Amino acid sequence: MRIGVMGTGAMAAALGGAWARAGHEVFVGGRDTAAAGALAGRIGAAGHGTPAQAAGYGEAVLLAVPAGAAPALAREHAGALAGRTVVDCTNALVPGTGGVMLTTGAGQSVAGLIAAAAPGAHVVKAFNLVHVSLWDRAPVTADGAAPAVPFCADDAEAAGRVAELISGTGWSPMPAGGLDRAAYLEATAAWAIGVWWAGGSPRLALPDAPGPA
């Protein structure tokens, strides 16, 4: 798959690198084209250039910029993003008492704001619950099952592309409903990060229910 990565930060490097290692053709675009070139060389990307070039590069586009900047960036490049799968991996969080808090309004999500800013794009919320460092290593679970990446999508073809990106890196796709449920994924990130900061493990709060007898 051809994937444009808009951004040059940690998530751009982690996910872009994971996809390049999985055999996808990755193009890195950044406002600082020197930084984009350095990242492209580091992760083995096929090319680098501007955000506009990344937006129009392939079937899928990763928005890997700060959450507060993502809707404006999508609006700026809405024409190029039309018809493409646009992956939103952001979390709109600020420090709060005892953890982190969402900066989006009640019921809103960054993914929804991106979809409103670029109405022709097929936005998918994904990759926002896993720490950036985990994309640089093979996923492992205690019971040997591939860990899951939940995602929210309205468009079936876009959902299929993101499922391919997830499974191709050794993870398990977990459909979590339409884009109207993206706010729940973003709230889950805020909850999980708060638990980590307190020294706990979020997975211990979500044990599997026993199967039928």
HUJOLIN-V387723 format. One record per pair of residues at least 6 apart in sequence whose ideal C-beta (glycine too) atoms are under 7 Angstrom apart, sorted by the first residue. I is the first residue (numbers start at 1). GAP is how many residues later the second one is. Records with the same first field share a line. If there is no record, write none. Layout:
BEGIN
I=GAP, GAP
END
This chain:
BEGIN
1=23, 57, 58, 59, 160, 163
2=23, 55, 56, 57
3=16, 21, 22, 23, 55, 57, 59
4=23, 25, 50, 51, 53, 54, 57
5=7, 11, 21, 22, 23, 24, 49, 57, 59
6=23, 45, 48, 49, 55, 56, 57, 58, 59, 67
7=23, 57, 58
8=20, 22, 24, 27, 28, 31
9=55
10=122
11=53, 78, 121
12=16, 27, 52
13=26, 29, 30
14=118, 121, 122
15=47, 49, 74, 112, 120
16=10, 12, 27, 29
17=26
18=117, 151
19=7, 146
20=6, 23, 24, 25
22=146, 147
25=21, 33
26=17, 19, 20
27=18, 19, 20, 21, 26, 27, 30
28=8, 11, 12, 17, 20, 26
29=7, 19, 20, 21, 22, 24, 25
30=6, 21
31=20
33=15, 16, 17
36=12, 13
37=11
40=7, 8
51=22, 26
52=25, 28
54=7
55=6, 22, 25, 26
56=24
59=25, 26, 102
60=24, 25, 27, 101
61=20, 23, 25, 26
62=25, 27
63=7, 10, 11, 23, 24, 25, 27, 51
64=25
65=8
67=23, 24, 25, 43
68=24
70=18, 20, 40, 44
71=42, 43, 46
74=7, 12, 40, 43, 44, 47
75=42, 43
78=39, 40, 42
81=37, 39, 40
82=38, 39
83=37
84=37, 38
85=37, 39, 73, 76, 77
86=28, 32, 35, 36, 37, 38
87=37, 39, 40, 75
88=22, 23, 26, 35, 36, 37
89=37, 38, 39
90=20, 38
91=37, 95, 98
92=10, 11, 12, 18, 94
93=7, 8, 9, 10, 97, 100
94=6, 7, 9
98=96
99=94, 95, 98
100=90, 93, 94
101=89
102=84, 85, 88
104=6, 82
107=76
108=75
109=16, 73, 74, 77
110=76
111=12, 14, 41, 68, 71
112=67, 70
114=9
115=6, 8, 64
122=33, 36
123=56
124=27, 28, 29, 34, 35, 38
125=26, 27, 54, 57, 60
126=23, 25, 36
127=22
128=57, 58, 61
129=21, 56, 59, 60, 63
130=19
138=32
139=7, 8, 31, 32
141=6
146=24, 25, 26
147=24, 25
148=23, 24, 26
149=17, 22, 24, 25
150=24, 26, 35
151=11, 22, 23, 24, 25
152=24, 25, 26, 27, 29, 30, 33
153=6, 9, 25, 26
154=24, 25
159=16
163=10
166=7
167=6
176=9
192=10
195=7
END
